[in-house]
Amino acid sequence: MITTKTFWRIIISGFIATYVMMMTAFLQGGVGLPVIDVGHILKTSFNFVHGTETYSIVWGNAAYFIMGLILALIWVVFLQKRTPGNWLIQGILYGVAISIMAGLIIAPLAARATGDTFGIFYMDTWAPFIILLGGLVMHLSYGIVLTLCLKVAGVYGPDDIV
């Protein structure tokens, strides 16, 4: 069972990691990778479903941050103690796993919800390899920062704070 202290340390770590991922997604445009604005993508998806401009970018970014917090909780509760390596290796592995899940399941489903298609691993886009690389970079930043924050916070699993 997660203690209250552990829960809040996970939430703060997840918030920091999600913020770094968001900034990485914006700043990677400076090195030739696509800017991936997940908050905007989510806002557009929400509004498409309703047929009106019901949701603002605030709601898209709120959904983005909530997903980042959920991913942090999933990491600590289910994966942290089962993944080999130190915090850096674990962060890289988690970032790669998130990127694979995003390209294989999440992005195609989100696109279909808006009546569009990205295809699996963005194959129906203008530059699938570049978009895949951009997604990998942003998810690696999330995984590495999350595991570093959890290490600094002393969270090594759901039951303990060292």
Steps between C-alpha positions, in 0.01 A plus 500: 500500500624849418537735793383859470860622509601264220193592295580871506865439418390298196255773395762775529754287311242426231411867469865600457562221247189593301603866493848407374343274235270783390789746472712243316214447254493875429874563495590206277373707207824695535704196397283397207265260675125563495340706774251262659234698686305225675281750687387650170445157348282400796304827493435453128388142558263603778349776287463277194290256700269784613491678166565836669785686667392381845850439636792742520870418499483503882289181492732334249803575716315392815429163337866478393623561856250254648627233260857580609403459865326170426811377317709589808266302724504204257880508504531489879217257573553246222839539331769666710600195706465267200729698268874431515771762516564828674274805473648605162456160334150471648411846372623417150309171499179666621535782247545251216203293623276808517611604151419157359156500665434853372591414141332161498176569691443851639574722198306284252198491733516874573519575127206271425296681764538817292414328173864508389770237488865501599540129442698266721833664585384807306529321163218708346672833572730716290819377677443195719865450600546862606175500699593167661842642593339817640264291711788285622702805606212649697414168667865435587512839671190401700636160604845628598370802693233290673745238624750769605233690695382180667860416596549847651163471678597161643219306332612148411160332480143539624572389856818675596675831526867464580 
